[in-house]
Every structure is written in structure tokens, then in C-alpha cells.
Amino acid sequence: MDQAAILDHEFLVAAYIVTWVIQLSYLVWLGYRWRAQKGKKQRSSRR
């Protein structure tokens, strides 16, 4: 493989990694929001 092909492959891998990190971070954020909302709902139903 020539140097340009190796560099292109490294950029492609980096782009996939960044994309997965962003998507997983968003899922974690949604999970925290859902958990907080679920907790709020349970606290309000106890009254």
C-alpha cells in the first residue's frame, strides 16, 4: 500500500470512531434524561 492509501484508511477509521462516539454519547445522554424523568414521575406519584 502506498502512503496516501494508508492515510486515507486512517482518516476513514477515525471518522467511524468519531461517529460511534457521538452516537453512543447521545444514547447515554438520552438514558440519563429518561432516568431523571422517570425518577421525577415516581416522586410526584408518591404525594
C-alpha positions in Angstrom: 0.0 0.0 0.0 1.2 3.5 -0.7 1.3 6.2 1.8 -1.8 8.0 0.5 -3.9 4.9 0.8 -2.7 4.3 4.4 -3.5 7.8 5.3 -7.0 7.6 3.7 -7.7 4.4 5.6 -6.6 6.0 8.9 -8.9 9.0 8.3 -11.8 6.6 7.4 -11.2 4.7 10.7 -11.0 7.9 12.6 -14.3 9.2 11.1 -16.1 5.9 12.0 -14.7 6.1 15.6 -15.8 9.8 16.0 -19.2 8.9 14.6 -19.7 6.0 17.0 -18.5 8.1 20.0 -21.0 10.8 19.1 -23.9 8.3 18.7 -23.1 6.4 21.9 -22.7 9.7 23.9 -26.1 10.7 22.6 -27.6 7.4 23.8 -26.0 7.8 27.2 -27.4 11.3 27.4 -30.9 10.1 26.5 -30.6 7.4 29.1 -29.8 9.9 31.8 -32.6 12.2 30.7 -35.0 9.2 30.7 -33.8 8.1 34.1 -34.3 11.6 35.6 -37.7 12.0 34.1 -38.7 8.5 35.4 -37.5 9.5 38.8 -39.4 12.8 38.7 -42.6 10.9 37.8 -42.2 8.4 40.6 -41.6 11.2 43.2 -44.7 13.1 42.0 -46.9 10.0 42.2 -45.9 9.4 45.8 -47.7 12.5 47.0 
